[in-house]
């Protein structure tokens, strides 16, 4: 599975504290291997109006 990100995410990740980056990488790898581990996005019906 390939994860897709908004183009601005790269800048946001680069601005993170160095201690957070390894945790983020680990979490993203876990979600990439087992997508069911991620939280559901929820109902966005009200947003799209």
FIDOZA-479349 format. One record per atom (N, C-alpha, C): residue in three letters; chain; atom name; x, y, z. Coordinates in steps of 0.2 Angstrom, whole numbers, plus 2048, in hexadecimal, padded with zeros to 3 digits. Example, Ala and Ser with C-alpha at 12.3 -4.5 7.8 and 13.67 -1.06 7.14 Angstrom:
<rolum residuo="ALA" cadena="A" atomo="N" east="842" north="7E4" up="827"/>
<rolum residuo="ALA" cadena="A" atomo="CA" east="83E" north="7EA" up="827"/>
<rolum residuo="ALA" cadena="A" atomo="C" east="842" north="7F0" up="827"/>
<rolum residuo="SER" cadena="A" atomo="N" east="840" north="7F5" up="823"/>
<rolum residuo="SER" cadena="A" atomo="CA" east="844" north="7FB" up="824"/>
<rolum residuo="SER" cadena="A" atomo="C" east="840" north="800" up="827"/>
***
This chain:
<rolum residuo="UNK" cadena="A" atomo="N" east="804" north="7FA" up="800"/>
<rolum residuo="UNK" cadena="A" atomo="CA" east="800" north="800" up="800"/>
<rolum residuo="UNK" cadena="A" atomo="C" east="804" north="806" up="800"/>
<rolum residuo="UNK" cadena="A" atomo="N" east="802" north="80B" up="7FC"/>
<rolum residuo="UNK" cadena="A" atomo="CA" east="806" north="811" up="7FC"/>
<rolum residuo="UNK" cadena="A" atomo="C" east="802" north="817" up="7FF"/>
<rolum residuo="UNK" cadena="A" atomo="N" east="805" north="81B" up="804"/>
<rolum residuo="UNK" cadena="A" atomo="CA" east="802" north="820" up="807"/>
<rolum residuo="UNK" cadena="A" atomo="C" east="802" north="826" up="803"/>
<rolum residuo="UNK" cadena="A" atomo="N" east="7FD" north="82A" up="802"/>
<rolum residuo="UNK" cadena="A" atomo="CA" east="7FD" north="831" up="7FF"/>
<rolum residuo="UNK" cadena="A" atomo="C" east="7FC" north="836" up="804"/>
<rolum residuo="UNK" cadena="A" atomo="N" east="800" north="83C" up="802"/>
<rolum residuo="UNK" cadena="A" atomo="CA" east="800" north="842" up="807"/>
<rolum residuo="UNK" cadena="A" atomo="C" east="7FE" north="848" up="803"/>
<rolum residuo="UNK" cadena="A" atomo="N" east="7FC" north="84D" up="806"/>
<rolum residuo="UNK" cadena="A" atomo="CA" east="7FB" north="853" up="803"/>
<rolum residuo="UNK" cadena="A" atomo="C" east="802" north="856" up="802"/>
<rolum residuo="UNK" cadena="A" atomo="N" east="803" north="85A" up="7FD"/>
<rolum residuo="UNK" cadena="A" atomo="CA" east="80A" north="85D" up="7FB"/>
<rolum residuo="UNK" cadena="A" atomo="C" east="80D" north="861" up="801"/>
<rolum residuo="UNK" cadena="A" atomo="N" east="809" north="864" up="805"/>
<rolum residuo="UNK" cadena="A" atomo="CA" east="80C" north="868" up="80B"/>
<rolum residuo="UNK" cadena="A" atomo="C" east="80E" north="864" up="810"/>
<rolum residuo="UNK" cadena="A" atomo="N" east="80D" north="85D" up="810"/>
<rolum residuo="UNK" cadena="A" atomo="CA" east="80F" north="859" up="816"/>
<rolum residuo="UNK" cadena="A" atomo="C" east="816" north="858" up="817"/>
<rolum residuo="UNK" cadena="A" atomo="N" east="81A" north="858" up="811"/>
<rolum residuo="UNK" cadena="A" atomo="CA" east="821" north="858" up="811"/>
<rolum residuo="UNK" cadena="A" atomo="C" east="824" north="85E" up="815"/>
<rolum residuo="UNK" cadena="A" atomo="N" east="822" north="864" up="814"/>
<rolum residuo="UNK" cadena="A" atomo="CA" east="824" north="869" up="818"/>
<rolum residuo="UNK" cadena="A" atomo="C" east="822" north="869" up="81F"/>
<rolum residuo="UNK" cadena="A" atomo="N" east="81C" north="866" up="821"/>
<rolum residuo="UNK" cadena="A" atomo="CA" east="81A" north="865" up="828"/>
<rolum residuo="UNK" cadena="A" atomo="C" east="81F" north="860" up="82B"/>
<rolum residuo="UNK" cadena="A" atomo="N" east="820" north="85B" up="828"/>
<rolum residuo="UNK" cadena="A" atomo="CA" east="824" north="856" up="82B"/>
<rolum residuo="UNK" cadena="A" atomo="C" east="82C" north="858" up="82C"/>
<rolum residuo="UNK" cadena="A" atomo="N" east="82E" north="85C" up="827"/>
<rolum residuo="UNK" cadena="A" atomo="CA" east="835" north="85F" up="828"/>
<rolum residuo="UNK" cadena="A" atomo="C" east="835" north="864" up="82E"/>
<rolum residuo="UNK" cadena="A" atomo="N" east="830" north="867" up="830"/>
<rolum residuo="UNK" cadena="A" atomo="CA" east="82F" north="86C" up="835"/>
<rolum residuo="UNK" cadena="A" atomo="C" east="82E" north="868" up="83C"/>
<rolum residuo="UNK" cadena="A" atomo="N" east="82D" north="862" up="83C"/>
<rolum residuo="UNK" cadena="A" atomo="CA" east="82C" north="85E" up="842"/>
<rolum residuo="UNK" cadena="A" atomo="C" east="833" north="85E" up="846"/>
<rolum residuo="UNK" cadena="A" atomo="N" east="832" north="85D" up="84D"/>
<rolum residuo="UNK" cadena="A" atomo="CA" east="838" north="85C" up="851"/>
<rolum residuo="UNK" cadena="A" atomo="C" east="83B" north="855" up="850"/>
<rolum residuo="UNK" cadena="A" atomo="N" east="841" north="855" up="850"/>
<rolum residuo="UNK" cadena="A" atomo="CA" east="845" north="84F" up="84E"/>
<rolum residuo="UNK" cadena="A" atomo="C" east="843" north="849" up="852"/>
<rolum residuo="UNK" cadena="A" atomo="N" east="840" north="84A" up="858"/>
<rolum residuo="UNK" cadena="A" atomo="CA" east="83E" north="844" up="85C"/>
<rolum residuo="UNK" cadena="A" atomo="C" east="837" north="841" up="85A"/>
<rolum residuo="UNK" cadena="A" atomo="N" east="834" north="845" up="856"/>
<rolum residuo="UNK" cadena="A" atomo="CA" east="82D" north="843" up="854"/>
<rolum residuo="UNK" cadena="A" atomo="C" east="82E" north="83F" up="84D"/>
<rolum residuo="UNK" cadena="A" atomo="N" east="832" north="841" up="849"/>
<rolum residuo="UNK" cadena="A" atomo="CA" east="833" north="83E" up="842"/>
<rolum residuo="UNK" cadena="A" atomo="C" east="833" north="837" up="842"/>
<rolum residuo="UNK" cadena="A" atomo="N" east="838" north="834" up="847"/>
<rolum residuo="UNK" cadena="A" atomo="CA" east="838" north="82C" up="847"/>
<rolum residuo="UNK" cadena="A" atomo="C" east="832" north="829" up="849"/>
<rolum residuo="UNK" cadena="A" atomo="N" east="82E" north="82C" up="84E"/>
<rolum residuo="UNK" cadena="A" atomo="CA" east="827" north="829" up="850"/>
<rolum residuo="UNK" cadena="A" atomo="C" east="822" north="82A" up="84A"/>
<rolum residuo="UNK" cadena="A" atomo="N" east="822" north="82F" up="846"/>
<rolum residuo="UNK" cadena="A" atomo="CA" east="81E" north="830" up="841"/>
<rolum residuo="UNK" cadena="A" atomo="C" east="81F" north="82B" up="83B"/>
<rolum residuo="UNK" cadena="A" atomo="N" east="826" north="82A" up="83A"/>
<rolum residuo="UNK" cadena="A" atomo="CA" east="828" north="825" up="835"/>
<rolum residuo="UNK" cadena="A" atomo="C" east="826" north="81E" up="837"/>
<rolum residuo="UNK" cadena="A" atomo="N" east="827" north="81C" up="83D"/>
<rolum residuo="UNK" cadena="A" atomo="CA" east="825" north="816" up="840"/>
<rolum residuo="UNK" cadena="A" atomo="C" east="81D" north="815" up="83F"/>
<rolum residuo="UNK" cadena="A" atomo="N" east="819" north="81A" up="841"/>
<rolum residuo="UNK" cadena="A" atomo="CA" east="812" north="819" up="841"/>
<rolum residuo="UNK" cadena="A" atomo="C" east="80F" north="819" up="83A"/>
<rolum residuo="UNK" cadena="A" atomo="N" east="812" north="81D" up="835"/>
<rolum residuo="UNK" cadena="A" atomo="CA" east="810" north="81C" up="82E"/>
<rolum residuo="UNK" cadena="A" atomo="C" east="812" north="816" up="82B"/>
<rolum residuo="UNK" cadena="A" atomo="N" east="818" north="813" up="82D"/>
<rolum residuo="UNK" cadena="A" atomo="CA" east="819" north="80C" up="82A"/>
<rolum residuo="UNK" cadena="A" atomo="C" east="814" north="807" up="82D"/>
<rolum residuo="UNK" cadena="A" atomo="N" east="812" north="808" up="833"/>
<rolum residuo="UNK" cadena="A" atomo="CA" east="80D" north="803" up="836"/>
<rolum residuo="UNK" cadena="A" atomo="C" east="807" north="803" up="832"/>
<rolum residuo="UNK" cadena="A" atomo="N" east="805" north="80A" up="831"/>
<rolum residuo="UNK" cadena="A" atomo="CA" east="7FE" north="80B" up="82D"/>
<rolum residuo="UNK" cadena="A" atomo="C" east="7FF" north="808" up="826"/>
<rolum residuo="UNK" cadena="A" atomo="N" east="805" north="809" up="823"/>
<rolum residuo="UNK" cadena="A" atomo="CA" east="806" north="807" up="81C"/>
<rolum residuo="UNK" cadena="A" atomo="C" east="805" north="7FF" up="81C"/>
<rolum residuo="UNK" cadena="A" atomo="N" east="808" north="7FC" up="821"/>
<rolum residuo="UNK" cadena="A" atomo="CA" east="808" north="7F4" up="821"/>
<rolum residuo="UNK" cadena="A" atomo="C" east="801" north="7F2" up="823"/>
<rolum residuo="UNK" cadena="A" atomo="N" east="7FD" north="7F5" up="827"/>
<rolum residuo="UNK" cadena="A" atomo="CA" east="7F7" north="7F3" up="82A"/>
<rolum residuo="UNK" cadena="A" atomo="C" east="7F2" north="7F9" up="82A"/>
<rolum residuo="UNK" cadena="A" atomo="N" east="7EF" north="7FB" up="824"/>
<rolum residuo="UNK" cadena="A" atomo="CA" east="7EB" north="801" up="824"/>
<rolum residuo="UNK" cadena="A" atomo="C" east="7E5" north="801" up="829"/>
<rolum residuo="UNK" cadena="A" atomo="N" east="7E3" north="7FB" up="82B"/>
<rolum residuo="UNK" cadena="A" atomo="CA" east="7DE" north="7FB" up="830"/>
<rolum residuo="UNK" cadena="A" atomo="C" east="7E0" north="7FE" up="837"/>
<rolum residuo="UNK" cadena="A" atomo="N" east="7E6" north="7FF" up="838"/>
<rolum residuo="UNK" cadena="A" atomo="CA" east="7E8" north="802" up="83F"/>
<rolum residuo="UNK" cadena="A" atomo="C" east="7E7" north="809" up="83F"/>
<rolum residuo="UNK" cadena="A" atomo="N" east="7E6" north="80C" up="839"/>
<rolum residuo="UNK" cadena="A" atomo="CA" east="7E5" north="814" up="839"/>
<rolum residuo="UNK" cadena="A" atomo="C" east="7DE" north="815" up="83C"/>
<rolum residuo="UNK" cadena="A" atomo="N" east="7DD" north="81B" up="83E"/>
<rolum residuo="UNK" cadena="A" atomo="CA" east="7D6" north="81D" up="840"/>
<rolum residuo="UNK" cadena="A" atomo="C" east="7D2" north="81F" up="83A"/>
<rolum residuo="UNK" cadena="A" atomo="N" east="7CC" north="81D" up="83A"/>
<rolum residuo="UNK" cadena="A" atomo="CA" east="7C7" north="81F" up="835"/>
<rolum residuo="UNK" cadena="A" atomo="C" east="7C7" north="826" up="834"/>
<rolum residuo="UNK" cadena="A" atomo="N" east="7C6" north="829" up="82E"/>
<rolum residuo="UNK" cadena="A" atomo="CA" east="7C5" north="830" up="82D"/>
<rolum residuo="UNK" cadena="A" atomo="C" east="7BE" north="833" up="830"/>
<rolum residuo="UNK" cadena="A" atomo="N" east="7BA" north="82F" up="830"/>
<rolum residuo="UNK" cadena="A" atomo="CA" east="7B3" north="831" up="832"/>
<rolum residuo="UNK" cadena="A" atomo="C" east="7AF" north="833" up="82D"/>
<rolum residuo="UNK" cadena="A" atomo="N" east="7A9" north="836" up="82F"/>
<rolum residuo="UNK" cadena="A" atomo="CA" east="7A4" north="838" up="82B"/>
<rolum residuo="UNK" cadena="A" atomo="C" east="7A5" north="83F" up="829"/>
<rolum residuo="UNK" cadena="A" atomo="N" east="7A6" north="841" up="822"/>
<rolum residuo="UNK" cadena="A" atomo="CA" east="7A8" north="848" up="820"/>
<rolum residuo="UNK" cadena="A" atomo="C" east="7A2" north="84B" up="81C"/>
<rolum residuo="UNK" cadena="A" atomo="N" east="79C" north="848" up="81D"/>
<rolum residuo="UNK" cadena="A" atomo="CA" east="796" north="84A" up="819"/>
<rolum residuo="UNK" cadena="A" atomo="C" east="795" north="851" up="81B"/>
<rolum residuo="UNK" cadena="A" atomo="N" east="795" north="853" up="821"/>
<rolum residuo="UNK" cadena="A" atomo="CA" east="794" north="85A" up="823"/>
<rolum residuo="UNK" cadena="A" atomo="C" east="799" north="85F" up="820"/>
<rolum residuo="UNK" cadena="A" atomo="N" east="79F" north="85D" up="81F"/>
<rolum residuo="UNK" cadena="A" atomo="CA" east="7A4" north="862" up="81C"/>
<rolum residuo="UNK" cadena="A" atomo="C" east="7A3" north="863" up="815"/>
<rolum residuo="UNK" cadena="A" atomo="N" east="7A1" north="85F" up="811"/>
<rolum residuo="UNK" cadena="A" atomo="CA" east="7A1" north="860" up="80A"/>
<rolum residuo="UNK" cadena="A" atomo="C" east="79B" north="864" up="808"/>
<rolum residuo="UNK" cadena="A" atomo="N" east="797" north="867" up="80C"/>
<rolum residuo="UNK" cadena="A" atomo="CA" east="791" north="86B" up="80A"/>
<rolum residuo="UNK" cadena="A" atomo="C" east="794" north="872" up="807"/>
***
